[in-house]
Amino acid sequence: MKRIDFRDQISKNKRNSFFLMVTIFAVFVLFGYVISFAFEPGFFFIIMIISIIFSLSYILISYYNSDKIAIASVGAKKASREKHSDFYRLVEGLTISSGLPMPKLYVMPSSQINAFASGRNPENAVICVTEGALEKLERRELENVLAHELGHIGSYDIRYMTLVAVMVGMIAIISQIFLRSLWFRSGNSDSKNGIFIVLGIIMAILAPIVVCIVQMAISRKREYSADATAVKFTRYPEGLIRALKKIKNDSASSEKRVSKVVAPLFFANPLKGLSSTHPPIEKRISALERM
């Protein structure tokens, strides 16, 4: 079996994520180009301004309150130093070795083995673990899961995924505005405009689907990168492998206690049977076994 270095894995996933980001931007530009030919330039300009203002306002509010929104949505409570002393000690040890600031710690009432990180930057970050993770994971396994979440924090993944969400949201909103605006368009249009209108309709339907698929692909790449960062912090991939195997065999894995909005934040996909923003556990284990 060919061995891979965790540093190479991190660099590779960052390159792939950047490429996928460029793909979303290219779809956005192409869609705008088609619409500009389908309508008068002034009308297109109004559509763009409304879409950008609405999207940015929504995302900025979510971005600056991402930690509070995520914690509130899962009903998590702040971790107690007395009751969850091992949780605190593990995170404190990892922050010392990684050089990252200490995040706020929370515990989520769920028997699933899971965890997530949120916050716009390392100084405003939170890490939340489920009660199931604290109860079912051994110390080295829990340490690696927490290192994975610190990897997301250190890599500014929340900021990165927020930027992706801005672009995805703008495409979705522009698509809806474009399709609805066709009802108010006069029937007098030349054949050239008609062709671009048809192309615009096709893109308005397909573009949101394509960028959502790309968004999920970016999220999966970030998970691989966070796994590699966890190995960098702990130098013990076996702990993360064992944690993933326990999650795979966890009898509480079918439990559904989170919304689709926060599901991408979690260490492992908490919602079964849906399009996953996480790589298959088997593939994550295979990558870790080669480090």
Secondary structure per residue as TSV (DSSP state, phi and psi in degrees):
chain	resnum	aa	ss	phi	psi
A	1	M	-	360.0	126.8
A	2	K	-	-70.4	128.2
A	3	R	-	-83.6	144.9
A	4	I	-	-125.0	145.5
A	5	D	-	-86.5	139.4
A	6	F	H	-62.2	-29.7
A	7	R	H	-66.2	-38.7
A	8	D	H	-65.9	-38.9
A	9	Q	H	-63.9	-42.7
A	10	I	H	-62.6	-47.1
A	11	S	H	-63.0	-41.9
A	12	K	H	-62.2	-44.6
A	13	N	H	-68.9	-32.6
A	14	K	H	-67.3	-40.4
A	15	R	H	-64.2	-44.3
A	16	N	H	-63.9	-39.4
A	17	S	H	-64.8	-40.7
A	18	F	H	-63.2	-42.7
A	19	F	H	-60.6	-42.4
A	20	L	H	-66.9	-35.2
A	21	M	H	-62.6	-43.2
A	22	V	H	-61.5	-37.0
A	23	T	H	-61.1	-45.1
A	24	I	H	-61.5	-44.1
A	25	F	H	-62.6	-40.1
A	26	A	H	-63.0	-40.9
A	27	V	H	-62.4	-42.3
A	28	F	H	-60.3	-47.9
A	29	V	H	-64.6	-44.4
A	30	L	H	-62.5	-42.1
A	31	F	H	-62.5	-44.9
A	32	G	H	-62.8	-37.2
A	33	Y	H	-63.9	-44.1
A	34	V	H	-63.9	-44.5
A	35	I	H	-63.5	-36.4
A	36	S	H	-62.3	-28.4
A	37	F	H	-85.5	-27.1
A	38	A	H	-74.8	-28.3
A	39	F	S	-125.5	171.5
A	40	E	-	-64.3	144.4
A	41	P	H	-55.0	-38.3
A	42	G	H	-64.7	-39.4
A	43	F	H	-67.6	-40.5
A	44	F	H	-63.7	-39.3
A	45	F	H	-60.9	-40.8
A	46	I	H	-64.2	-43.7
A	47	I	H	-58.0	-45.4
A	48	M	H	-64.9	-44.2
A	49	I	H	-61.9	-47.7
A	50	I	H	-61.3	-44.8
A	51	S	H	-63.4	-45.0
A	52	I	H	-66.3	-44.5
A	53	I	H	-62.9	-45.9
A	54	F	H	-64.2	-46.7
A	55	S	H	-64.1	-47.8
A	56	L	H	-65.0	-39.3
A	57	S	H	-61.2	-47.2
A	58	Y	H	-63.1	-46.4
A	59	I	H	-69.8	-39.1
A	60	L	H	-64.0	-40.9
A	61	I	H	-63.2	-44.6
A	62	S	H	-66.3	-38.7
A	63	Y	H	-63.6	-48.2
A	64	Y	H	-75.3	-12.6
A	65	N	T	-122.1	21.8
A	66	S	H	-60.2	-39.8
A	67	D	H	-66.1	-44.3
A	68	K	H	-65.4	-41.2
A	69	I	H	-64.7	-45.5
A	70	A	H	-64.1	-45.6
A	71	I	H	-63.4	-45.1
A	72	A	H	-65.3	-36.5
A	73	S	H	-67.6	-24.8
A	74	V	T	-105.4	2.3
A	75	G	T	68.2	31.2
A	76	A	-	-77.9	153.6
A	77	K	E	-119.6	152.0
A	78	K	E	-63.2	135.3
A	79	A	-	-68.9	142.4
A	80	S	-	-94.3	132.7
A	81	R	T	-61.7	-32.7
A	82	E	T	-75.4	-48.2
A	83	K	T	-77.8	-33.9
A	84	H	T	-119.0	46.9
A	85	S	H	-61.7	-38.3
A	86	D	H	-66.7	-38.3
A	87	F	H	-56.8	-48.9
A	88	Y	H	-63.5	-45.6
A	89	R	H	-62.8	-41.2
A	90	L	H	-63.6	-46.3
A	91	V	H	-66.5	-40.8
A	92	E	H	-61.7	-41.0
A	93	G	H	-63.7	-41.1
A	94	L	H	-68.9	-36.8
A	95	T	H	-68.1	-34.5
A	96	I	H	-65.8	-44.8
A	97	S	H	-72.5	-29.0
A	98	S	H	-93.4	-18.6
A	99	G	T	81.2	10.4
A	100	L	-	-89.5	151.4
A	101	P	-	-68.9	156.7
A	102	M	-	-70.8	121.0
A	103	P	-	-80.3	166.6
A	104	K	E	-77.8	142.5
A	105	L	E	-112.8	136.6
A	106	Y	E	-134.8	157.4
A	107	V	E	-124.2	131.7
A	108	M	E	-103.3	133.3
A	109	P	-	-74.8	94.0
A	110	S	-	-159.4	142.9
A	111	S	S	-85.0	-5.2
A	112	Q	S	-65.2	153.7
A	113	I	-	-90.8	108.9
A	114	N	-	-163.7	169.8
A	115	A	E	-163.4	161.7
A	116	F	E	-154.4	160.5
A	117	A	E	-123.1	150.1
A	118	S	E	-150.3	171.8
A	119	G	-	120.1	147.2
A	120	R	S	-76.5	-18.8
A	121	N	S	-159.9	170.2
A	122	P	G	-58.5	-29.4
A	123	E	G	-75.2	-17.8
A	124	N	G	-125.0	38.8
A	125	A	-	-98.2	155.8
A	126	V	E	-132.0	149.2
A	127	I	E	-123.3	130.2
A	128	C	E	-123.0	133.0
A	129	V	E	-121.0	154.7
A	130	T	E	-82.1	158.4
A	131	E	H	-60.3	-34.2
A	132	G	H	-62.7	-37.7
A	133	A	H	-65.6	-42.2
A	134	L	H	-66.8	-32.2
A	135	E	H	-85.4	-35.8
A	136	K	H	-100.7	-19.5
A	137	L	S	-93.2	139.8
A	138	E	-	-73.3	167.1
A	139	R	H	-58.2	-47.0
A	140	R	H	-68.3	-32.1
A	141	E	H	-67.6	-47.3
A	142	L	H	-62.9	-38.4
A	143	E	H	-59.2	-42.5
A	144	N	H	-70.0	-36.6
A	145	V	H	-63.1	-43.1
A	146	L	H	-66.8	-36.2
A	147	A	H	-64.5	-37.4
A	148	H	H	-59.2	-46.3
A	149	E	H	-67.4	-37.2
A	150	L	H	-65.1	-30.3
A	151	G	H	-61.5	-42.1
A	152	H	H	-61.0	-42.8
A	153	I	H	-65.3	-48.2
A	154	G	H	-64.6	-28.8
A	155	S	T	-88.9	3.9
A	156	Y	T	55.7	38.3
A	157	D	H	-62.8	-33.4
A	158	I	H	-64.9	-43.3
A	159	R	H	-63.1	-42.6
A	160	Y	H	-62.0	-48.1
A	161	M	H	-70.8	-25.7
A	162	T	H	-67.4	-40.8
A	163	L	H	-61.3	-42.2
A	164	V	H	-61.7	-43.1
A	165	A	H	-62.2	-36.5
A	166	V	H	-58.9	-48.6
A	167	M	H	-67.8	-41.6
A	168	V	H	-63.6	-43.8
A	169	G	H	-63.2	-40.7
A	170	M	H	-63.9	-42.3
A	171	I	H	-62.9	-43.2
A	172	A	H	-63.4	-42.6
A	173	I	H	-68.8	-44.5
A	174	I	H	-60.9	-39.3
A	175	S	H	-59.8	-45.8
A	176	Q	H	-65.5	-43.3
A	177	I	H	-63.5	-42.1
A	178	F	H	-61.9	-47.9
A	179	L	H	-63.8	-41.1
A	180	R	H	-70.9	-31.8
A	181	S	H	-68.5	-20.3
A	182	L	G	-63.1	-25.8
A	183	W	G	-67.2	-26.1
A	184	F	G	-100.4	4.3
A	185	R	S	-87.0	139.0
A	186	S	-	-70.3	157.2
A	187	G	S	-79.6	-7.0
A	188	N	-	-87.3	98.5
A	189	S	-	-144.0	145.0
A	190	D	-	-76.5	172.0
A	191	S	H	-64.0	-32.9
A	192	K	H	-64.2	-47.5
A	193	N	H	-62.3	-37.7
A	194	G	H	-61.0	-39.7
A	195	I	H	-63.6	-44.1
A	196	F	H	-70.0	-29.6
A	197	I	H	-65.5	-44.2
A	198	V	H	-61.8	-44.5
A	199	L	H	-62.3	-38.5
A	200	G	H	-63.4	-40.9
A	201	I	H	-63.4	-44.3
A	202	I	H	-61.1	-45.3
A	203	M	H	-69.2	-34.7
A	204	A	H	-64.1	-30.5
A	205	I	H	-81.4	-43.5
A	206	L	H	-84.9	-34.1
A	207	A	H	-57.4	-48.4
A	208	P	H	-60.6	-34.8
A	209	I	H	-67.2	-45.5
A	210	V	H	-62.2	-47.5
A	211	V	H	-69.7	-29.4
A	212	C	H	-66.9	-38.7
A	213	I	H	-63.9	-42.7
A	214	V	H	-64.3	-40.1
A	215	Q	H	-59.3	-42.6
A	216	M	H	-65.6	-36.5
A	217	A	H	-65.5	-40.7
A	218	I	H	-61.7	-44.8
A	219	S	H	-59.8	-41.0
A	220	R	H	-64.9	-39.9
A	221	K	H	-63.1	-38.7
A	222	R	H	-65.8	-30.1
A	223	E	H	-67.9	-43.1
A	224	Y	H	-60.5	-42.1
A	225	S	H	-64.1	-41.6
A	226	A	H	-66.3	-36.0
A	227	D	H	-60.6	-44.6
A	228	A	H	-65.3	-37.0
A	229	T	H	-66.3	-36.9
A	230	A	H	-60.4	-40.5
A	231	V	H	-65.3	-38.0
A	232	K	H	-61.0	-41.5
A	233	F	H	-74.2	-39.4
A	234	T	H	-103.1	-22.5
A	235	R	S	57.8	30.5
A	236	Y	-	-144.2	76.3
A	237	P	H	-61.4	-24.8
A	238	E	H	-60.6	-33.8
A	239	G	H	-63.8	-41.2
A	240	L	H	-71.5	-36.6
A	241	I	H	-61.0	-46.3
A	242	R	H	-64.5	-37.9
A	243	A	H	-64.3	-43.0
A	244	L	H	-64.8	-38.6
A	245	K	H	-65.3	-38.6
A	246	K	H	-65.0	-39.5
A	247	I	H	-63.9	-42.1
A	248	K	H	-59.9	-37.4
A	249	N	T	-98.6	7.7
A	250	D	-	-70.9	126.1
A	251	S	T	-68.4	-17.6
A	252	A	T	-94.1	7.9
A	253	S	T	-68.3	-17.4
A	254	S	T	-86.7	-3.6
A	255	E	-	-65.2	137.0
A	256	K	-	-121.3	102.9
A	257	R	-	-127.0	5.1
A	258	V	S	-128.6	160.0
A	259	S	-	-87.6	163.8
A	260	K	T	-65.8	-22.3
A	261	V	T	-66.6	-43.2
A	262	V	T	-95.5	-8.0
A	263	A	G	-54.7	-38.8
A	264	P	G	-63.2	-18.6
A	265	L	G	-73.9	-22.1
A	266	F	B	-74.3	155.1
A	267	F	S	-59.3	-42.5
A	268	A	S	-130.0	150.3
A	269	N	-	-58.3	115.6
A	270	P	-	-83.5	-6.9
A	271	L	S	-116.4	112.6
A	272	K	T	-85.5	149.8
A	273	G	T	82.4	5.4
A	274	L	S	-113.7	163.9
A	275	S	-	-58.9	120.6
A	276	S	-	-89.2	138.6
A	277	T	S	-90.6	4.6
A	278	H	S	-116.4	147.5
A	279	P	-	-67.7	156.7
A	280	P	-	-56.8	141.0
A	281	I	H	-57.6	-36.6
A	282	E	H	-60.4	-39.4
A	283	K	H	-71.3	-35.5
A	284	R	H	-65.5	-41.7
A	285	I	H	-63.8	-43.0
A	286	S	H	-60.7	-42.4
A	287	A	H	-64.6	-40.4
A	288	L	H	-67.9	-36.1
A	289	E	H	-65.8	-19.8
A	290	R	T	-94.7	3.7
A	291	M	-	-92.3	360.0
